[in-house]
């Protein structure tokens, strides 16, 4: 294939699990797509493939070019636009005098009408697109790319010896490393390769939890091994590693990135460097394989896990172009049907190791968990071998336990309580959201409901998603607030919205950074918990499936943030004062009038009145005694209109912050107001003002140890 040849094939943004494309080169020759169906594969390892999009409404071709893999020669194209470094999170150079763009080793170039959101997003965020083609550009691999095998041992020897895997003596800090999948599957040998530059091989990446589900009694624990420097983590099961490598090979990925094996667990230098590179490792993987129960064993769909509660797993599924779940499966080949919100989807089960494991795309599993079940129909070849014919109901609980009533399943019951943090992840992964603001809001919700062993990792684990790279060495382990401020400042500096505002109106604001909710406790295992009124509660209970819709009312504020966490922005607002009226509101109606309230109850239970009530307001209580206000500098500041899931546009869909002045010109978020959709016209009449919001307590930075 000539250098720069274009290859086109019909596809969707996330290729169907069962679809195999036929690639046709523009020169007239054709090649067959590699086998496997979860993601697109390269035709040969000595070629690099770059995603290029062709838009329905324009003739411009759009390319996302991950460099660092090779030295890119100058690329010619017409009507080019270049993304900014801030949008990409990587440096970009532009020749302003020519329609030619070049790249150095650490640059990333995108041209056409789009900017990279992972490898599949768009330069102009406002453009309306309808991608109907993927176009791929082939380039020869760089001669500068060097690799060497740094570790090799048979799996049998590894699982029977007491010594831990240790790459310290053979690995070089600040290098890329991958597991050779073919060696694991064909030779039953663990082979780890190290690369001096970003590897020019097709690889997948594993997403898992450090401490997963316990082994069942009677399970042989000799078929597993541990890593030196990671003794606090679960051992790695040989069968799990084998199946993950088999899944990678089935999808055209010759190598596997597994942080436990590919990071020097005994080296702080390597760990810090790898943290900064981790988002890119997932970004350029061809597939992320979710192993929700941990690395000791694969778990079935019916078994609840901690995967969705862990901080690092969020970027591990938002960065890659395709994500699949690897789980224990003994039912054989067939198809699953998933029902939710009046719609249904069918997906094939992709067997990995017959009678042991299978794969299903993550979005399908998330949807199944939100409804609590899925239907499995065995293939025709299997129906004669089983005692069951037709559809089989299977409980789906990998990411959360739902009430499971087989009798209700036959009536298509989808009205049960859903898992909002699971729904939020499904939305964050969706390519069909109306705005980036909605997606970013979902990401913050997901992050809030997760935890990690180190507080600061809750920021490092999401920074790459927002195109931000912070230096891990600049923050102490416990300085989550300082790292959050740094991340928020960088996001606002990109010109993006403060999409974290109002991600949970039920959790009290953080006393040091009140534009954020109080941060949950962190732990090496388990769920995100928060202290409320002296009792520990799961954070996921206080996250709603409601997302901002800027088209209905207004966008979330933008602005800037200083080093103490004070956010300066403009937003529409009305002045309010604390009321001394004894008013009792119903939970679903925290106001005196749905269309034009004069008295409102905040989420913290306090009652507030408009400072300048409308004299023509018809909902006033004529006999009520009005007392002087006890607070004078308060504002209800508009956040916007929020859609519910499933689609809900009525009820309390308008949200506002309650801001209180605690120092001249400085405010803090005390609580939130929920307003009825009938108040939409009134809400549009609020006047725009500028606010400086943070605190109210002063944040004192925690300086990182130099050790």
N, C-alpha and C positions, 0 to 999 in steps of 0.2 A: 504494500500500500504506500503510495507516495506521501512524502511529508506534507502535512497540512490538508490532506484529503478529507472531505466532509462525508460523514456517514449519517443517514437519516433513517428513522424508523418511527412508526406510529406507536404512541404510548400515552399514558396518563401521567400526572405529576408523581404519583406513587404507583409504580407498575403493579398490575394485578398479580396475585400470587401464582395463578395458573398460566399466565400469558408468557409465551416465548416469542420474541421479536425476530423478524428476518431483516438483516441489515443490508442495505443496498448502497454501494458506493457511487458517488456522482459520476465517476468515470465509466460506469456501466457494469463493473464487476460486482459480485455479491459474496457475502460470507454468512454462514449460519451463526446465530447467537449461541454463546456457550450455554450448556445445560444448566438448569436451575431456574427458579422463577421469582425469588423474593426481591431481587434487585438486578440492576444492570451489571454485566460483567465485561471485562476487557477481553479482546480477542487474543491478545498475546501479552506476556509480561514485559516484553521489550518496547511496548507502545504505551504511551500515556493518553488517557481519554479525558477530554474536557467537555463538560456539559455546555451546550449552546442552545439558546431558545429562539424560536421563530414566532413572532407575534402575528396574530390575525390581522391587526390593524396597521401593521408597518412592514416594510421590506427589510428593515435593519435586522441583522443577526446579532444575537446577544451571547456573549461568552463569559463563563466563569472560569478563570484560569488559576488553579492553585500552583504557585511556583514553589520555590524551595526544593522542588523535586528535580529541577533541571534549570539550566540557563536558557531562558526564552529568547529567541531571536525577535527582532522587531516584527510587529504584526500590523498589516495594512487593513484598514476597514474604512468605510464611508460613514459620515454622520455619527461620529463617536462621541460618547459622553463617558466621563470617568467618575468613579465614586470617590468620596473623600476618605482619608485615612480613618477619621473618627467613625464613619459608618461601617467600615470594614473591620476595624480592630487590627489592621495590618498596614504597613506603610505602602503608599502608592505614589508613583512618579508619573508626570504627564509632560509631554512635549507640546507646549502651547502653540508652536508655529506650524506643526505638521499634523496630519491625521495618522500619525505613527506613534505607537506607545511601546516602550521597552521596559524590561523588568530585570532587576538584580535578583540574587539568590533568595533574599528574604522578602521580596515584594509579592503582592497579589494584584492582578489586573482584572478588571471587568470592563467590558465595553458594550455599547448598544444602548438600550433603554432600561437597564435593570441593575440593581445592586444585590450583592450576595446576602441572602438570609440562609445561612448554611451554604450549600452549593446551589440552592434553587430559590432565588428570590430576585428582587428587581431594583434597578437603580432609581427609578422614579417611583416613589412609594404610592403616588396618587394615580399611576397609570392603570387603566382597565385592561386586563389581559385575558386571553383565552388560549393558552398554549396547546397546540395540536401536534407539534413535532418536537422531538428531541433531536438536536443535531450534535454530532460528536466530532471532535477534531483530534487527529492522531499526530503525535510527535515522538521522535526517537528518544529513548531514555538517555539521561546524562552520563557521560563517561566519568564524571566526578563522583558519582555515587559508589561508595565502597562499602562492603559488608563483610562480616566475618562471624563464624560460629564461636560463641563464647561459652556455651554449655551444652553438654550432650550426655544423656544417660538413658538406659532402657526403662520403660515404665515398670516392668516387673522388679527390677533392682531398686527403683526409686520407692516403690510402695512397701518394700519389705525391710528396708534399712532404717535405722533410727536417726541417722544424720539428716539435717534439714538441707533443702536446696539453698545454695549460697553462690551468687555470681560476683561477690565482692572482689575476689582476686583476679578475675578475668575481664570484668566489665570496666568501661571508662565512664566516669561521671559525665552527665549532660550529653548523652547519646540516645538515639532511638533504638528500640529493640522489639522484635517480633518473634512469635513462636511459629515454627514451620509445621503447618497442618498436615502436609503429606507424610512427614516423618512420624507424626503421632498416629495417624490412621493406618498407614501402610507398614511401617516398621516398628510400631509400638515403642517409639523413642521420643523423648522430650529433647528438642533441639531449639536453642534460643540463638537468634542472630542479632548482631549489633550493627547499626548503620551510622556512618559519620555525618550524613545529610539525610533529609527526609526521605524515607524509603520509596523506591520506585516499583513497588509491588502492590498487587491488589490484596487488601487485608480487611478483615472484619474486626470488631471490638466487642468485648464482653461488658455487660452491665449487670452488677450483682451487689449483694450486701456483704459487708465484712464479716458479720456474724449472722448466719441464716438459721433455717429451721433445724431442729434437733434430729438426730438419727432415730429411726424406729428401733425398738428393742430387737436384738438378734441379728442386726445388720453387721456384716464383716467390716471392721474399721481398719483392717490392714491394707486395703486397697485405696490408700490416701496418703498424702505427704504434706509437710509444712514448709514454710519459707523462713529462713533466718532473718530476723528483724521484724517479722510479722507473726510472732508466736501468739499474740493475743487474738489473731483472726482464726476462723475455722480452717482446718486442713482442706486441701484440694482433693476431691474424689477423682480417681483415675477415670472412672466411667463418665463423669461430668466433663472432664477435659477432652476425652475421646469424642463424645457426642458433639461438643462445641466445635471441635476441629472438623468433624464430619459435616456438620451444618454449614460451616464456612466453605468447605470444598464444594458442597452441593450448590452453593450460590456463586461459585466462581472465584472465591477468595482463597489464595494459596497460603496466606499467613493470618495470624491471630494476634491481636493486642490484648493482653491481660495484665493489668497494672501490677498484680501481685508478683508475676514472673518477670515483667518487663521494666520494673523500676527497682533500683538498688535500695532495698528496704533498710539497709544499714547506713546509708549516706544521706545526711541532711542536704548536702549540696545537690545531689541528683534529685532528691524529692522536690526541692524548691523549684528547680528548673522544670521538672516534669509537670508540676502543678500549672505552670504558665503555658506549657505545651499541650496540656490534656484536652482542652477544647478542640484544638486543631487535630489531635489524633482521632477524635470522634468525628469531627467535621469531614475529614477526608477518608474515613473508612467507607467501604462500600455497603456495609451492613452493621448494625448494632444488634447483638444477640442478648436478650434479657434472660437471665437465669434467676428468677425471683426468689427462690428458696435458698440461695447461697450455693457455694461450690462443693459442698459435701455430697449432696444428692439432688437429683431433679425431683420436683414435687408435681403432683397432679393438679388439674384445674380446680378441683374442689378444695384444695388446701390453702388457707390464708397465709400470707407472708408479710414481711416487713419492708419489702422492696420499695413500695410507693411512699414510705415514710422516711427514706434516707436521702440526705442532701445531694450527694454526688450523682445519684441516678437521674436527676432531672436533665442536666446537660447531655448525659449519655444517650438520651433518646430524642432530644430536640435538635442536636447538631447533625446526626447522620441523615442521609437521604432515605434510608429504609430501616425499619426496626421490626424485629420478630421476637416472639417469646418461645423459648425452648422449655418444654415441660414433659413430665412423665406421661406416657400414653400407651395403653395396651389394647385399644379398641380396633386397631387396624386402619386401613385407608377408608376414606369417605369424605363427607362434606358436612359443614356445620351451618346452621341457620341461626342468626342473631336478631332478636326483636327488641326495638326500643323506640319510644315516642311515636308509635303508629307506623314506623317504617321497619323494614327487615333487610338483612344482607346475608348472602350465602358466600362461604369461603371454603376452599378445599383444605383438608388437613394434609400437611406435608410431612410424611414420615422421615425421620432421620435414621434411627436404628429400629428396625421392625420389632414390635412387641415390647419396646422400651421407651422410645422418645419420639416426639413430633414437634413441629413448629407451626405457629399461626401468627399473622401480623399483629403487632401490639394494639393497634387501634381497635381491631375486632375483639381482642380480649378485654380491653378497657370497657367497651360497650357491653359486652356480655356480663362483666362484673357490675355495671351500673344497673342492669336489669336483674341480675342475680342468677342467670342461667343461659344455656344455649341448647339448641336441638342438634343431635348428631344423627346423620343418615349414613349407615355403612354402604360402601361401594357394592355393586351387584355381585362382584366376586366373593365378597365376605358374607353376604346375607344368607347364603346356604350353609355357612359354617357356624352360625350363631343361633341361639334359641330365640333371639329377638328380631322381629321384622318391623320395618317402618322406622319412624323417628324415635330417638331415645333422648329424654331430658337429662342434661348433665349440669349440675350446679357449678357456677363459676364464682370462685371466691379468692383467686390469687391476690387481688388487690383490695379486698375488703369483704366482710361477711354480710350477706343480705338474708332476710327471712326467706326460706326456701320451702315452698308448698307445692309438691308435684301436682296436686289436684288443681291448684290455681293456674299452673302452667298451661294446661289444656284449654283454658279459656283466654289465653293471651293476656294475662294480667300484667300490665306494666305501670301500675299506679303506686307501687310500693315506694318506701323511702329510698332515695338514691344516695350515692356517695359523692358529695360535692367536690372533694379533692380529686377524685378519679375523673369526674366530668371535666374539671378544670384542665387536667393533663390532656384529655382528649381534644379539648378546644385549643390548647397551646400547640398541639401537633397538627391541627387542621390547616389546610391550605385554602380553605374557603371562608375564612373570617373576613368581615367587612373592612377592618382597619388593623394596623399594627398595634394601635393603642389597646385594642381588645385582647390581642394575643399577649402583649406584655403584661397586662393586668392578670391574665390567667397564669402567666409564669410566676408573678409575685405571689399569687394565691397558692400555687403549688409549693413554692419555696417556704412560705410561712408554715405550711402543714408538715414540714420535714425537719429532720434533725441530723446531727453529726456528732462525732466524738469531740471535735474542737469547735468552739463558737465561731471562730473566724472562717472556718471552712464553709459555713453557710453563705458567705459572700464569694469566696473563691470558686465555689461550685456553680455559680450562676453568672459570673462576670463575663465569661466568653460568649454567653448567649446574647448579651447586650453589646457585644463588640468592644469590650473593655478588658484591658490587661493590667492588673495591679501587681506590684511586687510583694510576694508573700513575706519577704524578709522585713518589710517596713511595718508590719503589724504584729503585736503580741497575740499569743494564742487566744486570749480571752477578749480581745478588742473587736467584738462584732460590731459595735456601734461605730467605731472609727473607720472600719473597713466599709460599712454600709454608707457612711457619709461620703467616702471617697468614690464609691461606685455610683451613688446618686448624683454627685457633682459631675462625674464624667458623662453620665447619661443625659443630664440637662445640658451640658456643654455641646452635645451632639445636636441640640435643637429638638430633642424628643420630649414627650410629655412626662409628667410625674405620675407614671402609671401605677405606682404603689399606693396612691391615695385611696382610702376607703376599701382596701382589700378585705377587711373584716370590720364591720361596724359594731360587732358585739364584744370585741376585745378592747380593753382600755388602751389609750395611746401610750407609747413609750415615754416615760417622764423626762428622758434626756433627748429624745428625737421624736417629737409628738406627731410628725407627719407619717410615722410608721406605727403599727400596733406594737404593744409590748412583745418582746421577743420570747419565744418558748425556751424551755430548758434544753440543753444539748446532752446527748448521751451516745455511747458507742453502739447501742442497740435499742430497739423499742420505738415507740411513737413520740411525736412532738407533744409535750405537755406544758401546761401553763397554770400558774396559781391564780385562782379566782376565788376571792372571799375565803381564803384559807384552805381551799380544796383543789387538788390537782385535777385538771380537765384535759381531755384530748383536744388539740387545736382544731382538728378536722370538723369537730362538732360546731365550730363557730365560723365556718367558711360556707358561703352561699353560692349557689349556681346562678349568679346574677352578674352581668358583664356590661360595661359602659357602651352606649350607642351614641356617639357624638352627633350623628345626623339628626337625632330626635330633639336635641336641646343644645348641647355645647360639648366641646372637647375638654379633657382634663387639662389643668394649668401646665404651663411650661416654666420658664423663668431660670433662676440660677440659685446656687446654694453656696454658703460660705463654709469655712473649715470647721465652724462650730455646729454645723447642721441646720442653720437658719435658711429656709427656702423663701426667696423673694419672688413673687408672681402677681399677676393681675387676674382677677376673677370677678364675676358678678356676685353681689351680696346685698343683704339687708341688715340694718342694725336691730339687735334684740336685747332685751333686759330680763334679768331673772325675776320671775313672778312669785308673789306670795299668796296667790290664789290657791285654794284647796280644790284642785280639779282632779277628777278620776277619769282617765281615758281607757278605752278598750285597747287591748294589745294590738289589734289589727288597725286601729284608727288613732294614732297618737297626735291628734290635732282636733280643733273644734269645728273645722269646716274643710271638706275635702278639696274644694276648688280654690278657696282663698282663706287660708287659716290666719287667725290673729293670735292664737295661743297654740304652742306646740310643745310636745314632750320629747326631750332628747333621749337617746338610747341609755344614758346613765340614770334616767328617772327624773331629772330636773325639769322644771316647767319654765318656759320662756315666752315672752310676749313681744310683738313687734313694737318698736319704739314709736312709730308713727302709724297708728291703726287707721284703716280706711273708714271714714265716717259713714259711708254708704253700705258698709259690710252688714249683711243681714243675719249672720250667724251669732251675733253677740248675745251674751247672757245679760239681759237688761237688769236683773236683780242682783248681780254679782257685785261684791265690794272690791273696788280697785285700790290697792295699796301702793305706796311709792316703791319703785324698783330698788333692789339691794345691790345691783351690779349694773354699771353704766357702759362699759366698753366691751360689748359682745357683738358678734356678727354670725349670721348664718351665711356661709359661703358655698355657692353652688358647685357641686361636683358633676352632676349631669343626670341623664336618663339611663336606666339600667334594664336590659332585657333579661327575662328569666329563661330557664331551661327546664322542661320543654318550653317552647315559645310562649312567653307571657308578656303582654304589653299593658295590662291594667293592674290595679292594686297599687301598692306603695313602691313605685318604680323610679321615683325621683329622690336623689340623695344630696345632702348638704352637710358640710362640716360646721360644728359649733366652735368658733374661735373666741378666746378670751385674752385680753391684753394683760400681761403680767409685768411689763416694763414699757416705758415710753416707746411707742412704735413697734413693739415686739409682742407677738401673739403666740399662743399654743393651742393645739387641738385638744378640746376637753371631751367632746363626744360627737355624735352625728344625729341628724334629723332624717326621718323617712317621711316622704310626702307622697300624696296620691297622684296618679297620672292625670286626674282631673285638674290639678294645679299647674299644668304645663303652660297655659297662657299667662298665668300670673308669674310663674318662674321666669319667663322670658322678659318680664318687665324689670327685673332686678338690675341695679346699676353696677357698672364695673368699677372696681377699686383695687388699689395695690396693698399687698400684705407682706409682712415678714414673719414667717412662722417657724418655730423650732421649740427647743427646751420643753418645759419651763426650767428644769434643773440644768445646771451648767455641765456640759460634757468635759471630762478631764481625760485627755489621751493617755492610753497605756502604751508605753514605749517597749518595743521588742527587745529582747535580750540579744546581745551580740554573740552569745555562745552558739 
